[in-house]
Amino acid sequence: MTLASRIKQEAQSALKQLYPDVTIELSMIGVNQTKPEFSGDYNIVLFPFLKLLRQKPDVIGKLLGDKLCEGSDLFGGYEIVSGFLNLSIKDSFWVQYLTANYTNSGYGLKENSRRVMVEYSSPNTNKPLHFGHLRNIFLGAAVSQILKNDGNEVIKANLINDRGIHICKSMIAWQQYGKGATPESTGTKGDHLVGDYYVKFNDAYKAEVAALIDSGVSEKIAEKEAPLMRGAQDMLRKWEAGDKEVRDLWHTMNGWVYKGFDKTYDKLGISFDKLYYESDTYLLGKQLVEEGLNKGVLFKKEDGSVWVDLKDDGLDEKLLLRGDGTSVYMTQDLGTAKLKYDDYHLDQSVYVIADEQNYHMQVLKAILKKMGEPCADGIHHLSYGMVELPTGRMKSREGTVVDADDMVAEMVRLAGEQTEQSGKTEGFTPEELSTLYETIGLGALKFYLLRVDPKKKMIFDPKESIDLHGFTATFIQYAHARICSILRKEHVPQQPDTNIFSGFRQTAELSLMERKIILALEEYTMILQDAANELNPSAVCNYCFQLAQLFNTFYADHSISKAESEEKKQLRLMIIIMTASVLRHGMNLLGIRLPEKM
């Protein structure tokens, strides 16, 4: 139980004793940390009680404050300020909390009966993972870890978009311009090779369209009748018909891409429990469409295309099957949603998808509800804002994207450059420096993309993301390394057994900074609960950064090796041991490693 929860319960009990004829629900009691400019540690908001109790806030506050402090081992005093009851927590509570928890490593863990699938990454096999994928990937991985830490059974899923017109564009471009090129013959990573032909298709297609327009054809017809586009569409029809030659080429080129993806995921520290392929699920979607037609939920137009009418849901009509029988993305998404539910009987299915697809996800859920599918209720769209570089937005088909592999390499390079310029390479072997640069570079990349609320769009600045003095993983990593250095000098292990401070007496009076940092440590479990409830890793980012700031201020004000007493020295060692432990735990949920030396 968090301290805020305990305060709520004690306040409810006290109010029941003071006002036995009035029922005050626990949900009515607001408990928050007191702002730094006011006294006390936590406050209770008094305004919700005024109508029920028919008394002024100062009267209620005094009665409640007196009752809570009466013989309490928790509350040491109170103050009433502008409708808030500010409560001071006794030093003895904070010291007892610290001594009981400084060796803890299972923060926030609890049992939960929910089964949750988090689907993220979801790449197309016509191009490599690019920088735009990274926010999606890191969000999905962090949310999965946060939900797992909250006690849920979590299945990390990746839906691979391995079919469709875009894949056919890369395939036909390779047929026409590839001259048998392979990853091995060109020395090119497989996903990059296939992506090059996707760009080649677009360039050649534009030239074909321009030539047709010059010959007097309208732009609309030129775009439709360009030989490359006709060839790609013909290839898609052959693929759906099971043409052996097309399928063999599809298997070969997708195989190149998968090997490339695996290398990138491994570099990023990303893994999945379940892979789905749209080439498997689109047929399930077609079956659902047939069922919907039979039930009268869907309808056909004169050209044979199948639609759903969602105007009563505030949406629109939506195409589900083209007149030639080929499926659209929505068709296969319907099949995938049903398959995921049938595979795992999910309580919740989280889709990590950019906010550009907000309408698509509304339609998906509405169709499934209309068709009476049980998977509909558990669908949750974790919508996130797109990420751009200072140079602007990226476009795959025009070849203006930054590949994920290149961005990772650039971040590792920047980490090395910064470390060498600061002169902090002494005492490291070349292998250790290589590991350190990767830890710093990847940590900076992940943290910067996670530190912003998912709903907000953002611009990624590589140099700012690695600033040692900024709101960065590097700042947190350095704080952790400082703590490890202190513990090494004091010959104290990072994770000591519970007997190391067995002679400590729990009678210490705390300084302001000692209280602040212990209070922040106690708050961590509540932060984890909020992050899990809101599917928001930025809450963990902000917390870890603020804790690292508190440690720096605490350490600047308080000597450990020259503490005024042995009792104080042991207290402060416990504080920094727990601080390091919490930082490691929080950053690990984000997929970020903390070095012991920097």
C-alpha positions as CSV (number, residue, x, y, z in Angstrom):
1,M,0.0,0.0,0.0
2,T,1.3,3.4,-0.9
3,L,1.5,6.2,1.7
4,A,-1.1,8.2,-0.2
5,S,-3.5,5.2,0.0
6,R,-2.8,4.8,3.7
7,I,-3.5,8.5,4.3
8,K,-6.8,8.2,2.4
9,Q,-7.9,5.3,4.6
10,E,-6.9,6.9,7.9
11,A,-8.7,10.1,6.8
12,Q,-11.9,8.2,5.9
13,S,-11.8,6.4,9.3
14,A,-11.2,9.7,11.2
15,L,-14.1,11.4,9.3
16,K,-16.4,8.5,10.1
17,Q,-15.6,8.9,13.8
18,L,-16.1,12.7,13.7
19,Y,-19.3,12.6,11.5
20,P,-20.9,9.2,12.2
21,D,-24.1,10.2,10.4
22,V,-22.4,11.1,7.1
23,T,-21.0,8.6,4.6
24,I,-17.8,9.8,2.9
25,E,-16.6,7.5,0.1
26,L,-12.9,6.9,-0.3
27,S,-13.0,8.3,-3.8
28,M,-14.0,11.7,-2.4
29,I,-10.8,12.0,-0.4
30,G,-8.0,13.7,-2.5
31,V,-4.5,13.2,-1.3
32,N,-1.5,14.9,-2.9
33,Q,2.1,15.8,-2.2
34,T,2.3,19.3,-0.7
35,K,3.9,21.8,-3.0
36,P,7.4,22.9,-2.0
37,E,6.4,26.4,-1.0
38,F,4.0,25.1,1.7
39,S,4.7,23.2,4.9
40,G,4.0,19.5,5.3
41,D,4.5,16.4,3.1
42,Y,1.0,15.5,1.9
43,N,-2.3,17.4,1.8
44,I,-6.0,16.5,2.0
45,V,-8.3,18.6,-0.1
46,L,-11.2,19.8,2.1
47,F,-13.6,21.3,-0.4
48,P,-15.4,18.1,-1.4
49,F,-16.7,17.8,2.2
50,L,-18.2,21.2,2.6
51,K,-21.7,20.5,1.4
52,L,-21.9,17.1,3.2
53,L,-20.6,18.3,6.5
54,R,-22.0,21.9,6.3
55,Q,-19.0,23.4,8.0
56,K,-16.2,25.8,6.9
57,P,-13.0,24.2,5.6
58,D,-10.9,25.5,8.5
59,V,-13.3,23.9,11.0
60,I,-13.2,20.6,9.2
61,G,-9.5,20.8,8.8
62,K,-8.8,21.4,12.5
63,L,-11.1,18.6,13.6
64,L,-9.6,16.2,11.0
65,G,-6.0,17.3,11.7
66,D,-6.4,16.8,15.5
67,K,-8.0,13.4,15.0
68,L,-5.3,12.2,12.6
69,C,-2.4,13.3,14.8
70,E,-3.9,12.0,18.0
71,G,-1.5,9.2,19.1
72,S,-0.4,8.7,15.5
73,D,2.9,7.0,14.6
74,L,2.6,8.6,11.2
75,F,1.5,12.2,11.5
76,G,3.7,14.7,13.4
77,G,1.6,17.9,12.8
78,Y,-0.6,19.8,10.4
79,E,-1.4,23.2,9.0
80,I,-4.5,24.4,7.2
81,V,-3.9,26.5,4.1
82,S,-6.6,27.8,1.7
83,G,-8.9,24.7,2.0
84,F,-6.1,22.2,2.2
85,L,-5.0,20.2,5.3
86,N,-1.2,20.0,5.0
87,L,0.1,17.0,7.0
88,S,3.7,16.5,8.2
89,I,4.9,12.9,8.3
90,K,7.1,12.0,11.3
91,D,10.8,11.5,10.7
92,S,10.5,8.1,12.4
93,F,8.1,6.9,9.6
94,W,10.5,7.9,6.9
95,V,13.5,6.3,8.6
96,Q,11.5,3.0,9.2
97,Y,10.3,3.1,5.5
98,L,13.9,3.5,4.3
99,T,15.4,0.7,6.5
100,A,12.6,-1.7,5.5
101,N,12.9,-1.0,1.8
102,Y,16.4,0.0,0.8
103,T,17.2,-3.5,-0.3
104,N,13.9,-4.0,-2.2
105,S,14.0,-4.7,-5.9
106,G,10.4,-5.6,-6.7
107,Y,8.8,-2.2,-6.9
108,G,5.2,-2.1,-7.9
109,L,4.9,-5.8,-8.4
110,K,1.5,-7.2,-7.7
111,E,-0.8,-10.0,-8.8
112,N,-3.3,-9.1,-11.6
113,S,-5.5,-11.5,-13.4
114,R,-5.7,-9.6,-16.7
115,R,-4.2,-10.9,-19.9
116,V,-3.0,-8.1,-22.2
117,M,-1.5,-8.1,-25.7
118,V,0.5,-5.2,-26.8
119,E,1.0,-5.0,-30.5
120,Y,3.8,-2.8,-31.7
121,S,6.4,-2.3,-34.5
122,S,4.2,-3.7,-37.2
123,P,6.7,-3.1,-40.1
124,N,6.1,-3.4,-43.8
125,T,8.4,-5.8,-45.6
126,N,9.0,-3.4,-48.5
127,K,11.5,-1.3,-46.5
128,P,13.8,-1.3,-43.5
129,L,12.8,-0.1,-40.0
130,H,13.2,3.7,-40.1
131,F,13.5,6.4,-37.5
132,G,9.7,6.9,-37.5
133,H,9.3,3.3,-36.3
134,L,11.4,3.9,-33.2
135,R,8.9,5.8,-31.1
136,N,6.4,3.1,-31.8
137,I,8.8,0.3,-30.9
138,F,10.1,1.9,-27.7
139,L,6.6,2.8,-26.6
140,G,5.3,-0.7,-27.1
141,A,8.3,-2.3,-25.4
142,A,8.1,0.1,-22.4
143,V,4.3,-0.2,-22.0
144,S,4.7,-4.0,-22.1
145,Q,7.2,-4.0,-19.3
146,I,5.2,-1.5,-17.2
147,L,2.1,-3.6,-17.6
148,K,4.0,-6.8,-16.7
149,N,5.4,-5.1,-13.6
150,D,1.8,-4.2,-12.7
151,G,1.1,-7.9,-12.5
152,N,-0.6,-8.5,-15.9
153,E,0.2,-11.4,-18.2
154,V,1.6,-9.6,-21.2
155,I,2.0,-10.9,-24.7
156,K,4.3,-8.8,-26.9
157,A,3.0,-9.1,-30.5
158,N,4.3,-7.9,-33.8
159,L,2.0,-7.9,-36.8
160,I,4.1,-8.0,-40.0
161,N,2.6,-6.3,-43.0
162,D,4.0,-8.8,-45.5
163,R,1.5,-8.5,-48.3
164,G,-0.2,-5.9,-50.4
165,I,0.5,-3.4,-53.2
166,H,3.5,-1.9,-51.5
167,I,5.4,-5.2,-51.2
168,C,4.5,-5.8,-54.9
169,K,6.1,-2.5,-55.8
170,S,9.4,-3.5,-54.4
171,M,9.1,-6.9,-56.0
172,I,8.4,-5.7,-59.5
173,A,11.2,-3.0,-59.3
174,W,13.6,-5.8,-58.3
175,Q,12.5,-7.9,-61.3
176,Q,13.0,-5.0,-63.7
177,Y,16.1,-3.4,-62.3
178,G,17.7,-5.8,-59.8
179,K,19.7,-8.0,-62.2
180,G,19.6,-10.8,-59.6
181,A,21.0,-8.7,-56.8
182,T,21.0,-10.3,-53.3
183,P,22.1,-9.1,-49.9
184,E,25.2,-11.4,-50.2
185,S,26.1,-10.2,-53.8
186,T,25.8,-6.5,-52.9
187,G,27.0,-6.6,-49.3
188,T,23.7,-4.8,-48.3
189,K,21.5,-5.6,-45.3
190,G,18.5,-7.4,-46.7
191,D,15.8,-4.9,-45.5
192,H,17.9,-2.0,-46.9
193,L,18.2,-3.8,-50.3
194,V,14.5,-4.3,-50.6
195,G,13.8,-0.7,-49.5
196,D,16.1,0.6,-52.2
197,Y,13.8,-1.1,-54.8
198,Y,10.8,0.5,-53.2
199,V,12.3,3.9,-53.7
200,K,13.4,2.8,-57.3
201,F,9.8,1.9,-58.1
202,N,8.6,5.3,-57.0
203,D,11.2,7.2,-59.1
204,A,10.6,5.1,-62.2
205,Y,6.8,5.3,-61.7
206,K,7.0,9.1,-61.6
207,A,8.9,9.2,-64.8
208,E,6.4,6.9,-66.5
209,V,3.5,9.1,-65.3
210,A,5.2,12.2,-66.6
211,A,5.8,10.6,-70.0
212,L,2.2,9.6,-70.3
213,I,1.0,13.1,-69.4
214,D,3.4,14.6,-72.0
215,S,1.8,12.3,-74.6
216,G,-1.6,13.9,-73.9
217,V,-3.0,11.5,-71.2
218,S,-4.7,13.0,-68.2
219,E,-2.8,12.8,-64.9
220,K,-5.5,10.6,-63.3
221,I,-5.4,8.1,-66.1
222,A,-1.6,8.3,-66.3
223,E,-1.2,7.4,-62.6
224,K,-3.5,4.4,-63.2
225,E,-2.2,3.2,-66.5
226,A,1.6,3.6,-65.9
227,P,3.2,0.2,-66.8
228,L,4.9,-0.2,-63.4
229,M,1.7,0.4,-61.5
230,R,-0.3,-2.0,-63.7
231,G,2.5,-4.6,-63.2
232,A,2.3,-4.2,-59.4
233,Q,-1.4,-4.6,-59.4
234,D,-1.2,-7.6,-61.6
235,M,1.4,-9.1,-59.3
236,L,-0.9,-8.5,-56.3
237,R,-3.8,-10.4,-58.1
238,K,-1.4,-13.2,-58.9
239,W,-0.2,-13.3,-55.3
240,E,-3.7,-13.7,-54.0
241,A,-4.4,-16.4,-56.6
242,G,-1.4,-18.3,-55.3
243,D,0.8,-18.0,-58.4
244,K,4.0,-20.0,-57.7
245,E,6.5,-17.7,-59.4
246,V,5.2,-14.6,-57.6
247,R,4.9,-16.5,-54.3
248,D,8.5,-17.8,-54.6
249,L,9.9,-14.3,-55.2
250,W,7.8,-13.0,-52.3
251,H,9.2,-15.6,-49.9
252,T,12.7,-14.8,-51.0
253,M,12.6,-11.1,-50.7
254,N,10.6,-11.2,-47.4
255,G,13.3,-13.6,-46.1
256,W,15.9,-11.0,-46.8
257,V,13.9,-8.4,-44.9
258,Y,13.3,-10.6,-41.9
259,K,17.0,-11.2,-41.4
260,G,17.6,-7.5,-41.5
261,F,14.8,-6.8,-39.1
262,D,16.2,-9.3,-36.6
263,K,19.6,-7.6,-36.6
264,T,18.0,-4.3,-35.9
265,Y,15.7,-5.6,-33.1
266,D,18.6,-7.3,-31.5
267,K,20.6,-4.1,-31.5
268,L,17.7,-2.2,-30.0
269,G,17.2,-4.9,-27.3
270,I,13.6,-5.6,-28.6
271,S,11.9,-9.0,-28.6
272,F,8.4,-10.4,-29.2
273,D,6.4,-13.3,-27.9
274,K,4.2,-13.7,-30.9
275,L,4.5,-12.8,-34.6
276,Y,1.4,-12.4,-36.8
277,Y,1.6,-12.1,-40.6
278,E,-1.0,-10.3,-42.6
279,S,-0.6,-12.9,-45.3
280,D,-2.2,-15.3,-42.9
281,T,-4.8,-13.0,-41.4
282,Y,-6.3,-11.3,-44.5
283,L,-8.2,-14.5,-45.4
284,L,-9.7,-14.6,-41.9
285,G,-10.9,-11.0,-42.6
286,K,-12.5,-12.2,-45.8
287,Q,-14.4,-14.9,-43.9
288,L,-15.6,-12.3,-41.4
289,V,-16.8,-10.1,-44.3
290,E,-18.8,-13.1,-45.7
291,E,-20.4,-13.7,-42.3
292,G,-21.2,-10.0,-42.0
293,L,-23.0,-10.1,-45.4
294,N,-25.0,-13.2,-44.3
295,K,-26.0,-11.4,-41.1
296,G,-27.1,-8.3,-43.1
297,V,-24.6,-6.2,-41.2
298,L,-22.6,-5.4,-44.4
299,F,-23.8,-4.7,-47.9
300,K,-22.7,-5.0,-51.5
301,K,-22.6,-2.2,-54.1
302,E,-23.3,-2.7,-57.8
303,D,-19.6,-3.2,-58.6
304,G,-19.5,-6.1,-56.2
305,S,-17.5,-4.3,-53.5
306,V,-18.5,-4.9,-49.9
307,W,-19.1,-2.0,-47.4
308,V,-20.3,-1.3,-43.9
309,D,-22.5,1.7,-43.0
310,L,-21.3,3.3,-39.8
311,K,-23.1,6.6,-40.1
312,D,-25.2,5.8,-37.0
313,D,-21.9,5.6,-35.1
314,G,-20.9,9.0,-36.2
315,L,-18.5,7.6,-38.8
316,D,-19.0,6.9,-42.5
317,E,-19.3,4.1,-45.0
318,K,-16.2,1.9,-45.2
319,L,-15.0,-0.3,-48.0
320,L,-14.1,-3.9,-46.8
321,L,-13.6,-5.7,-50.1
322,R,-12.9,-4.3,-53.6
323,G,-15.1,-5.2,-56.5
324,D,-12.4,-7.6,-57.8
325,G,-12.5,-9.5,-54.5
326,T,-9.1,-8.2,-53.2
327,S,-9.0,-7.1,-49.6
328,V,-8.1,-3.7,-48.0
329,Y,-6.2,-3.1,-44.8
330,M,-9.4,-3.0,-42.8
331,T,-10.3,-6.5,-43.9
332,Q,-7.1,-8.0,-42.6
333,D,-7.3,-6.0,-39.4
334,L,-10.7,-7.5,-38.7
335,G,-9.2,-11.0,-39.2
336,T,-6.2,-10.2,-37.0
337,A,-8.3,-8.8,-34.2
338,K,-10.4,-11.9,-34.1
339,L,-7.4,-14.2,-34.3
340,K,-5.6,-12.5,-31.4
341,Y,-8.7,-12.8,-29.2
342,D,-9.2,-16.5,-30.2
343,D,-5.5,-17.3,-29.5
344,Y,-5.4,-15.7,-26.1
345,H,-8.9,-14.7,-24.9
346,L,-7.5,-11.3,-24.1
347,D,-8.9,-8.9,-21.5
348,Q,-7.3,-6.0,-23.4
349,S,-5.6,-5.7,-26.8
350,V,-3.4,-2.6,-27.0
351,Y,-2.6,-1.3,-30.5
352,V,0.5,1.0,-30.5
353,I,-0.3,3.0,-33.7
354,A,0.3,6.7,-34.7
355,D,-2.5,9.2,-34.3
356,E,-2.8,9.3,-38.1
357,Q,-4.8,6.1,-37.7
358,N,-7.3,7.3,-35.1
359,Y,-10.2,7.1,-37.5
360,H,-9.1,3.7,-38.8
361,M,-9.1,2.3,-35.2
362,Q,-12.5,3.8,-34.4
363,V,-13.9,2.1,-37.5
364,L,-12.2,-1.2,-36.7
365,K,-13.7,-1.3,-33.2
366,A,-17.1,-0.1,-34.5
367,I,-17.3,-2.8,-37.2
368,L,-16.4,-5.6,-34.7
369,K,-19.0,-4.3,-32.3
370,K,-21.6,-4.2,-35.1
371,M,-20.7,-7.8,-35.9
372,G,-21.0,-8.9,-32.3
373,E,-17.4,-10.0,-32.0
374,P,-16.2,-10.4,-28.3
375,C,-12.8,-8.9,-29.1
376,A,-14.3,-5.5,-29.7
377,D,-14.6,-4.3,-26.1
378,G,-11.0,-5.0,-25.2
379,I,-9.5,-3.0,-28.1
380,H,-7.5,0.0,-26.9
381,H,-5.7,2.3,-29.3
382,L,-2.5,3.7,-27.8
383,S,-2.4,6.7,-30.1
384,Y,0.9,8.6,-30.3
385,G,2.1,11.7,-32.1
386,M,4.5,11.5,-35.0
387,V,8.1,12.2,-34.4
388,E,10.1,14.4,-36.8
389,L,13.7,15.6,-37.2
390,P,14.7,19.2,-37.1
391,T,14.9,19.0,-40.9
392,G,11.2,18.0,-41.2
393,R,9.0,15.0,-41.9
394,M,10.3,11.9,-43.6
395,K,8.8,10.0,-46.5
396,S,9.7,6.4,-47.3
397,R,8.7,6.3,-51.0
398,E,10.9,9.4,-51.7
399,G,13.9,7.9,-49.9
400,T,14.0,10.8,-47.4
401,V,13.7,8.7,-44.3
402,V,16.5,8.1,-41.8
403,D,17.0,4.4,-41.3
404,A,16.8,3.1,-37.7
405,D,20.2,1.5,-38.1
406,D,21.7,4.8,-39.2
407,M,20.2,6.7,-36.3
408,V,21.5,4.1,-33.8
409,A,25.0,4.3,-35.3
410,E,24.8,8.1,-35.1
411,M,23.8,8.1,-31.5
412,V,26.6,5.7,-30.6
413,R,29.0,7.9,-32.5
414,L,27.8,11.0,-30.6
415,A,28.1,9.2,-27.3
416,G,31.7,8.3,-28.0
417,E,32.5,11.9,-29.2
418,Q,31.0,13.4,-26.1
419,T,32.8,11.0,-23.7
420,E,36.1,11.5,-25.4
421,Q,35.8,15.3,-25.4
422,S,35.0,15.3,-21.7
423,G,38.2,13.3,-21.0
424,K,36.3,10.5,-19.2
425,T,37.8,7.5,-21.0
426,E,40.6,6.8,-18.5
427,G,40.5,3.4,-16.9
428,F,38.4,1.8,-19.6
429,T,39.5,-0.9,-22.0
430,P,38.5,-0.5,-25.7
431,E,35.8,-3.2,-25.3
432,E,34.4,-1.4,-22.2
433,L,34.3,1.9,-24.1
434,S,32.5,0.3,-27.0
435,T,29.9,-1.1,-24.6
436,L,29.7,2.3,-22.8
437,Y,29.1,4.3,-26.0
438,E,26.4,1.9,-27.0
439,T,24.7,2.1,-23.6
440,I,24.8,5.9,-23.6
441,G,23.8,6.3,-27.2
442,L,20.9,3.8,-27.2
443,G,19.8,5.1,-23.8
444,A,19.7,8.7,-25.1
445,L,17.6,7.6,-28.1
446,K,15.1,5.6,-26.1
447,F,14.7,8.1,-23.3
448,Y,14.2,11.1,-25.6
449,L,11.5,9.4,-27.6
450,L,9.7,8.2,-24.4
451,R,10.0,11.3,-22.2
452,V,7.2,13.1,-24.0
453,D,3.5,12.1,-23.4
454,P,2.7,9.7,-26.2
455,K,-0.3,11.8,-27.3
456,K,2.0,14.7,-28.2
457,K,3.9,15.2,-31.5
458,M,7.6,15.8,-31.0
459,I,10.9,16.8,-32.7
460,F,13.9,14.7,-32.1
461,D,17.3,16.5,-31.8
462,P,20.1,14.0,-31.6
463,K,22.6,16.3,-29.9
464,E,20.1,17.6,-27.3
465,S,19.1,14.0,-26.5
466,I,22.6,13.2,-25.2
467,D,23.3,16.4,-23.3
468,L,24.9,15.4,-20.0
469,H,23.2,18.3,-18.2
470,G,19.7,18.1,-19.9
471,F,16.5,16.2,-19.4
472,T,18.2,13.0,-20.8
473,A,19.0,9.4,-20.0
474,T,22.7,10.6,-19.9
475,F,22.0,12.8,-16.9
476,I,20.4,9.9,-15.1
477,Q,23.1,7.4,-16.1
478,Y,25.7,9.8,-14.8
479,A,23.9,10.1,-11.4
480,H,23.7,6.4,-11.1
481,A,27.4,6.0,-12.0
482,R,28.2,8.6,-9.2
483,I,26.3,6.6,-6.7
484,C,28.2,3.4,-7.7
485,S,31.5,5.3,-7.3
486,I,30.5,6.4,-3.8
487,L,29.5,2.9,-2.8
488,R,32.8,1.5,-4.2
489,K,34.8,4.0,-2.1
490,E,32.8,3.1,1.0
491,H,33.2,-0.7,0.2
492,V,29.4,-1.1,0.2
493,P,27.8,-3.4,-2.4
494,Q,25.0,-1.9,-4.6
495,Q,22.7,-4.7,-3.4
496,P,23.8,-5.4,0.2
497,D,22.2,-8.0,2.4
498,T,19.8,-6.7,5.1
499,N,22.4,-7.2,7.9
500,I,24.9,-4.6,6.6
501,F,23.4,-1.8,8.7
502,S,22.1,-4.1,11.5
503,G,23.4,-1.7,14.2
504,F,21.5,1.3,12.8
505,R,19.2,3.0,15.3
506,Q,16.0,4.4,13.9
507,T,16.1,7.7,15.8
508,A,17.7,10.0,13.3
509,E,16.3,13.4,12.7
510,L,16.1,14.1,9.0
511,S,17.3,17.2,7.1
512,L,15.0,18.8,4.5
513,M,16.8,17.1,1.6
514,E,16.9,13.7,3.4
515,R,13.2,13.9,3.8
516,K,12.6,15.0,0.2
517,I,14.5,12.2,-1.3
518,I,13.0,9.5,0.9
519,L,9.5,10.9,0.1
520,A,10.3,10.7,-3.6
521,L,11.5,7.1,-3.2
522,E,8.2,6.1,-1.4
523,E,6.2,7.7,-4.3
524,Y,7.7,5.4,-6.9
525,T,5.1,2.6,-6.5
526,M,2.4,5.2,-7.1
527,I,4.2,6.5,-10.2
528,L,4.3,2.9,-11.6
529,Q,0.6,2.4,-11.0
530,D,-0.2,5.6,-12.8
531,A,2.1,4.7,-15.8
532,A,0.3,1.3,-16.0
533,N,-3.2,2.7,-15.8
534,E,-2.5,5.4,-18.4
535,L,-0.1,3.4,-20.6
536,N,2.3,6.3,-20.3
537,P,6.1,5.6,-20.0
538,S,6.8,9.3,-19.9
539,A,5.7,9.3,-16.2
540,V,8.6,6.9,-15.4
541,C,11.0,9.1,-17.5
542,N,10.0,12.2,-15.6
543,Y,10.2,10.5,-12.2
544,C,13.7,9.0,-12.9
545,F,15.0,12.4,-14.0
546,Q,13.5,14.2,-11.0
547,L,15.0,11.6,-8.6
548,A,18.4,12.0,-10.3
549,Q,18.1,15.7,-9.8
550,L,17.2,15.2,-6.1
551,F,20.2,13.0,-5.6
552,N,22.5,15.6,-7.1
553,T,21.2,18.3,-4.8
554,F,21.2,15.9,-1.8
555,Y,24.8,14.9,-2.4
556,A,25.9,18.5,-2.9
557,D,24.5,19.3,0.5
558,H,25.4,16.2,2.5
559,S,28.7,14.5,2.9
560,I,28.6,10.7,3.2
561,S,32.2,9.9,4.0
562,K,32.4,12.8,6.5
563,A,28.9,12.6,7.9
564,E,28.4,14.1,11.4
565,S,27.8,10.7,12.9
566,E,28.0,7.0,12.0
567,E,24.3,6.8,12.2
568,K,23.9,9.6,9.6
569,K,26.5,8.0,7.4
570,Q,24.6,4.7,7.4
571,L,21.3,6.5,6.8
572,R,22.7,8.3,3.8
573,L,24.2,5.2,2.4
574,M,20.8,3.5,2.6
575,I,19.3,6.5,0.8
576,I,21.7,6.3,-2.2
577,I,21.5,2.5,-2.3
578,M,17.8,2.7,-2.7
579,T,18.0,5.7,-5.1
580,A,20.3,3.6,-7.4
581,S,18.0,0.6,-7.1
582,V,14.9,2.6,-8.1
583,L,16.7,4.3,-11.0
584,R,17.8,0.9,-12.3
585,H,14.3,-0.5,-12.0
586,G,12.6,2.5,-13.7
587,M,15.1,2.8,-16.5
588,N,15.1,-1.0,-17.0
589,L,11.3,-0.8,-17.6
590,L,12.1,1.7,-20.4
591,G,14.7,-0.7,-21.8
592,I,17.7,1.5,-20.8
593,R,20.8,0.3,-19.1
594,L,22.6,2.2,-16.4
595,P,26.4,1.9,-16.3
596,E,28.4,1.7,-13.1
597,K,31.2,3.8,-14.5
598,M,31.1,6.8,-16.8
